[in-house]
Each structure stands twice: as C-alpha cells, then as structure tokens.
Amino acid sequence: MEHEWFHMMLVPLADVFSQPSFCNFLVVLEGWLLAGGRAMTSTALTAVESYPKHFATYYRFFSEGAWKPDALGVALINLVLPLAPEEPVLDVVDDTLARKTGKHIWGANMHHDPLHWLPNALAFGHNWVVLAIVVDVPLVHRPVAVPVLWRLYRSRKTRSGKTRRGRRERKTVGAASKAEYRTRPELAVELLHMLRDALGPDRPIHALGDSAYGGKSVTRNLPANTTAISRLPMNAALYDLAPARRKGQKGCPRKKGERLPSPKEMATGKSGWRTATVHIYGKAVKVRHKTAVVLWYNSTRTMPVRIVLVRDPKGRRKDDCFFSTDPTMTPETIIETYARRWSLEVAFRDTKQLLGFERSQVRTPNAVKRTGPFAFVAYTVTVAWFAQYGYRHYPDLIPKRPWYRQKRAPSFADMHHILRTVLLQDDFSHTLENTGLSENSRTPNIRALKQAA
C-alpha cells in the first residue's frame, strides 16, 4: 500500500520519461534510497535485489537515456511547489563540490575546497551550481531547501581545451565542449530564469545567495518580479539616490547622487543604531542594525537597494552587511530571510552523507550530468513524500535514542529512515507489473494513476 502512495506521488514525473524509462527510473530511485550513503548505480541495483531487466539497462538509463535533466527539474518544481509558502517563493542558489578520483572523468577539474583546513586548498572533482526551493514540512520547525535545478560548472581552461584533459574532451564530444564559458553566477541566473518560466510571470520570487551570487552578474540580469537578497561587501561603493531633475536643467540627468560612506565606514559611527529581535537559525537573537536605501551603482546601477548593517551586541561576530533589491523590505525581514539560505548547506551535507552524492564514478558527459545530481532528486522526493505521507509514521518508526533528549523535530536522516523502512516492509518485488506499467497488475498503471491524481 505504501508503495502505491509512493508511486502515485511520482506520477507527475512520468511525463519526463517514456514508459520503459519511467519503469527504470522507479527501480533506480528506490534502489538509490535503499542504498543510502553507499548509493550509486551498482549499489542501487544491489539494494533492490530483484529488477526486471538486464543490469546494463539501468546504466544506459543515465548514459544514453532520452530524458532531459532540465525537464525532470521542472517536474520536481511542480511536485514541491504546494509545500512552498504562498508568496513569495523563496529559492536559494549556491554551489558545492563533489570530489572525484580518476583521470578520465568528464567535466572534472581542480576547484576550491571549502572544507579543507587550509584556506586556499584545492580538490579534484565536479562543481555543481544548485537552485533549491525552501519549503515547509510538517513537524519540522526549520526551513528545508529541496534542490530542483542544477548546472555543472566547467572552468575556462577545460572548455577551451588548453589542458590535456580538455583536449581529450574536445576529441570526444566535439562541438559540445566549445560552448561559451559561463561563470557560476551566470549559471545561477540561467537557473533563475528557468524557475521564472516554470512559475509564470506573476508569482514573486526571493532569490537568496551568498556574496558570490550577489554581484552584478546576478543583480543586473534578474528575471521579472524577482528580488535578490545577499551579502554586501564591507568596502562597497555606495551612493545617494539621484537628485530630481531641476526645471530648465540641460544635459543628461544624474544617475546617482553623492558618494556615501562604505558599510565599513558606516559601522564606525555611533548614531543610527537600533536594537531588534530576529528569529534566525531556530532562535530569537538580539542584533543591532543600521539601514538605508542607497544606490550600489557598480552592481545594481540605478536600482535602489536597502542595505542593513548588522552588529552582534556581544561582540562575538564581526560586523556584516546585507542588501535587498526590494527597498520596501524591513531590516528584520531581510536578516531573517537571508538566514534561511543555510538550509541549502544542510541539504548539501545530507546528500553527501546519506545519499552518495560524491560516490558515482561515471565518466561520459551524459552520465556525469545525470548521475551526479540524482542524489538531489532522491533528496527532494524523500522530503516531498515525508511532507505528504511520511510524517504520519513519525516517531513510531524511529529508533529510540536516549542521548537525543532535546530532540523535538525530525531531521532528514529521520525522513530517509522512515521511507527506507516503509519500502522494505512492503516486501515489494520490482517486476514489470508492479512498477505500474501493466493493466493486469495490482498496482494501478500510470494512466490510471494520472486519472486518480
């Protein structure tokens, strides 16, 4: 019965695949969830134990399948959109590193390793730019970010073929490797436009990102009805709003007003500070802040932004500054909204530790573009299933942990454990009939499931 609910939830994703491919998708997805932290194609097949086709079919599902990752991402958006707050849709953009080993892995290169104890350490692997939607999940008292769209970042040298690996890739994939180089912020803008197309022009979007995704590459190319909220450099050049054009004045009107102090210089002043209580990271925190509506001309040109300079009253943290391209937002709202960006970092950690994001060692272009982000698909599906059905099994299916005395809400590890337990309890056999592709099976077929949905 639980498998039927699980399959029914996945019905909207069926339009992305052909019927045989959707059958393969179900087998690989459930095997991926059962394999957990060891997940990759081989361990996924081992986890399901019985599968109706030759094992090579499931490898070709990634390397040669006709389905498109972007179409699957749009389907995931529609799947989780009912879990998002009504207005605005809150999305987070960031990048993460999937470490790899091997000489012939397509698209891999040396990237900055943020987890290394050395500040300028490098690691070999894939760098993924990810867009996630922040959703509300029953019983969970924190924001949860579910990845829905992604892009593989490739360095300029790799794309131009200047490295040995790049020359090898040019011979392998031909003109595809000569595509125009795009930075991570430019890839993020592309994902934002895809989200805008999926939501339509009327629904507002708040896009969150750290300072790497708050520069002119993003702020000057935002989709319509989209607000960017990010960190402002402490040495940013700020200007007053452009003065009104005087009657009879000749020449072009001024685009900006007088130069203002930078955030670092503003922090030295003793006046203008206000104390407020904000709810961030699950706690009520007192902060002191200054705010102003200014022009950050180098980044946003003539679009006014509201900046918020934040100071820890206890002096434990350095002064910081945030901005929003919507000047009507209150300082408290900007601080609380930006703090929800951290939910994507939690998603990155969970996909690496619990869903094998870094384990796959595929080498061809199509396999790399599809197998790597499949952990994101498994993560999003798990959260969506828990929000719709799985929360009813909490905490009955969670082992008692006496050392978690203060725990009041489920983590993703709990959601994943409940889903795995439910899938294993059903003793489900992955035959062609049970995957919902036959009218004679006990499980309704895809057409019947679509009508029921």
N, C-alpha and C positions, 0 to 999 in steps of 0.2 A: 504493500500500500504506500509506504513512504517513497519507494522508487517511482511510483506513478505520480506523486506530488512533485518529486524532483524533476521528472521528465516534463511534466506539464508546465513547470516554471520555465523550462528551457525551450518550450515551443517557439517563442518569438525569435530564437536564434536559428531556427530551421531554415528560414528564408535565405540565409547566407550560404547554405550548402545545397548540394544535390542530395537526394535521399540516401544513396550509399555513403556519401561523405558525412552526412549527419549521423548515421549509424557509427561511423568510425570516430567521429567527434565525441559521442557519448561514451564509447568504450575508453578512449584515451583520457577523457576528462575524469571519469570515475576512477580509473586506474591511477591517474595523477594525484587525486585527492587521497586515495588509499595509501599510496606510496609515501606521501608526506615529504619530509626533508630529504629523502633519497630520490625524489621524483625526477625522472627523465623518461624517454620513450620506453626503454627496455624494462626499467623497474615498474613503470605503469602497467605494462602487459603482464609482468610477473605478479603484480598485486591483484589483478582481476582474475588470474588463474585460467579462466576459460574465455576465449574470444572466438567469434565465428569465422574469421578469415585468417589467411596466412599472415604471419607477423610482418612481412615486408610491406603489406598494405598500409599499416599504421605508420611506418617510417615514410612511405610515399605521401601519406596524408599531409606531412609537413613540407617535404622537399618538392613534390610535384602536384599537389592538390590545386584545383582551380579556384578555391575560395580566396577572398581578399581580406587581409587583416583589418583594413580600414572599415570594411562593411561589418565585420564582427564587432569592431569598436563602437560603431553607431548602434548596432543591436544591443550592446551592453548599456549604452546610454539610455535607450528606451526601457531597458529592464530595470535600471536602478532609479530612474527619474521619479517614480512615485514615492521613493524614500527620501528624496531631497525636499528641503523646505520650499514652500510655495514660491516666494520671491525674496531675494534674488537667488539664482543658482550659484552656489559657491564652488569654485573649482581651484585646484592647486596645481602649479606647474613646477617641476624640479627634475633633476637628472640623477641617475645612480649608476654605479659601476658594477658590472658583472665580470668578475675576474675569470680569466681563462688560461689554459696552458695548451701549447701546440703550435706548430709552425704554419699550418695551412688553414687556419680558421678565418673565414672571410669576414672582413669588416673589423677585425680586432686590431688594436693599436695600444700604444702607451698613453695612459691617462693619469691625471692626478688622483692619488689615493687618499681620500679624506679620513680614513680610519687608521692610517699609519701614524706612529708616534713622531715621525719626522715631518716637519711642515711641508716640505717640497718633495715628498716621496711619490714615486710613480708605480703604477701597476699595469700589467698587460691584460686587456680584456675588451669588452663592449661597453660603450657608454650610451645609456638609453635616456631620452627625454620623455617624460611621462606626464600626462594630464589626468588628474583624478577629480572626481566629484565628491564633495563632502555630503554625507547622508546621515540621517537619524535612524538609529537601530534600537528596537525595544530592549529595555533593561540595561542598555549601555549609556552611561552618563557622561560620555565624552564624544567629540566629533570623530567620525570614521570616514576616511578617504578611500574610495574604491577606484583603482586605475581603470580607465576606459579607452584611452588613446595613447599611442606611443610612437616614437621615431628613433631610429638608430643614428647616433651622431658619428660621422666619419671625418677624420682630420683632413686638412687641406693636402698634406703630402700623400696620404693614402689615395685620395680621389684623383690627384694629378698624376699618380704613377711614379713619383720620384723615388719611392722606396722600393726595395726588392720585392716586398710583398705586394706593393701597388702595381708594379709591372706584371707580376704574375696574375693579379686580378684583372688587369686590362685585357690580357690574353684570354682569360676565362670567360668574362661576362661582357666583353666588347664595349659597345657604346654606353651601356648602363653605368659603367664605372666613371664615365666622363661627365656625369651630371654636375651641374653647378654646385659649388661648395656652399653650404649653409651653416651658419653658427648655431649654437644651441638656442639662443633667444629667437632666432629666425624660425627654427623648427617649432618652438613653443607657439609662435604667432600662427604658424600653419595649423597647429592643433586647435588653437582658439577659434580660428575661422571654421574648422570642421565642426566644432561644438556649436557655434552660432548657426551653421546651416542645419544641424540636427534639431536645434531647439526652436528655430524660427526667429523672425526679427523682433518680436515683441517682448520676449521674456528677458529680463535683465540678468546680467552675469557679473559677478565679482571675481576677478582673477587675482589669486594670491601667488606671490613668488618672492624669493629672497633677492638680495641686491643684484645677483647675476641676471635676474629676469625683470629688473626694474629700470633698465636703461632705455635709450632712445630707440633701439631696435624693436622694443615691445611697445612703448608708450605712443610712438608715432604711427603704429600700424594696428592698433586695436580694432576689433570688429565693432560694428554699431551697437550701441546700448550696452557697452562693456566698461566696467570700472576696474582699473588696476590699483592694487594695494601692495606696497612693497616697502623695502628699507631704503632710506635716503642716505647717501654718503655724508659724513660729518663735515666735509670740506666742499659741499655742493655750492655752486654759484647761484645765488637766489636774487630775484629782482622783484620790485613792487609791480603791481598791475599797471598797465599802460594808461597814462592820463587821457582824459577825454579831449577830443579834438576841439580846439578853440575856434570860435566863429571867425571866419575870414582867414584862417591859417592856410598857408600854401605848402605844397610838398606832401610827401607821404606821411601818414600818421605814425606816431611812435608805436613800436611793437612791444616795448617793455618800459617799465619805469626806472626809478633809481636803484642802484645796487644796494642790496641789503646784506646784513651780516650773515655769514655762513652758520649752519647749525652749531658748529664748534664754538664760534664767537658768541652766538646767542646764549649758549649754556653758561657762559661766564657772568652774564647779567643776573642780578639778584631779584629783579622785579619781573612780574608777569607769570610767576609760577603758581599753579593751582594743584590742590590735592584731590585725588579722586580714588574711588574703589572700583576696580575692574575684576571681572571673572575670567581668569586665564588658567589653562592647564589644570582645570578642576578645582581651583582655589580662588578665594576672594583676596585680592592683593591690593595694597595701597601703593599708589605711584604719584609722583609729582610730574606735571607736564606743562609745557608751553605750546601754544598753537597759533597758526597764522595762515592766511590764504595768500599765496605768492605765485610767482612765475619761476619755474625751473626751466629756463629758456633752452639750455643745452639739450634737454631731454624732451620736454613736452611742448616746446615752442610757446605759442600764445594761449595754450590751455591752462587755466589756473588750477592749482593743486592746493590741497590742505595738508600742511606738514604738522607733525606732532613730535615735539622733543620730549623724551621721557627720561626721568631720573629716578633711581631707586632711593627712597628716603633713608635706607640703612647704609647706603654707600657700598653695597656688596657687588654691584654691577656697574659697568661703565655706562655713561650716558648714550642713548641711542635715539635715532630719529626715523620716523615712518611718514609715508605720504599716501594720499588717495587722490585719484584724478576726479573724484566727485567732491567738490569743496563744501557741499551741504552736509557731509557726514560729520558726526560729532567726534571729538577726540577719543572718548571712551569706546565708541563703536569701532574706530579704526584700530585701536590697540587690541580689543577683544577679537576682531575679525582676523587680524594678522596672526594672532596666536594659534588659530586653527590650522595654520599652514603645517604645523608639526605633525598633524595626523598622517600626512603622506610619508614622513620619515618612519613612522611606526609601520606603515604598510610595506615600505621597502625592507625593514628588518624582518617582518613576518614572512614575506615571500621568499627571502633568502634562507631563513632558518627552518621554516615549516613547509615550504612548497618547492624547494630545489631550484630557485631562480638561477643560481650560478652553476648548476651541475651539468647541464647539457653540453655536449662537445661536438655538436654538428658543425659542418664546415662549408656547405654550399650556401649561396646567397638566400634562396627561398627558405631553406631550413633554418638559417640563422634568424631571419626576420619573423619567423612564425614560432619556432620552438622556444626561443628565449622569453618572449612575452607571454607564453602560455601559462606561466605561473601567475601573471596578473589576471588572466581570465579565470583561473581556478580561485584566486583570492576574491574577485568580485562576485563570482557565482556563489561562493560559500557565504559571504556576507548577505547577499540577496536572499538566499534560502533561509538563513537564520532569521532575518528580519520578517519573513513571511510565514514560516512554519516552525523553524528550529527552536525559537525562543520558548516554545511550549514545553520543550524537553529539559529546560534548564531549571533547577540544578540537578534533576533526577539522574541524568546520565553522566554527571561529572563526578569523578572520584573524590572522596573526602580528603582534603589536605589540611591537617591540623596546624601547619605552620602559616596558612593564609587566614589568620584570624580577622583581619580587617577588610577582607575582600567582599565587595558588595555588588560587583557587576562582572559580566563575562568578558574575557579577553578574546582575541581572535583564536588563540590556541584552544580555548573552550569551544568556540563555534566550530572549529575544524574537528575537534574530538567528537562532538555530538554528531556531526554529519558522517564522519567515518563510522561511528558506532551504528548509526541508523542504516547505512549502506551494508554493513557487514551482517547486521541482524536479519535483514531480509533474505539472506542466502540467495541472492539474485544471480541468475545464470545469463551471461551475455550471449544469448543465441540471437539469431536474426529476428525471430518472432518477438522476443521480449524487449528488443530495443524500440518497438513501436512502429515497425515497418511492414507489418502484415495484418490484414483484416481478420485473420483467424486467431490472433494471439490474445492472451488475457489482457495485456496492456493495450489500451486504445492506440490506434495508429496515429500518425502525425495529422492526417486530415481531420480525424475525429477530435483530437486534442485541440486543434486550431478552432474548430467549431465550438468546443466547450469553453475555450478561453475567451 
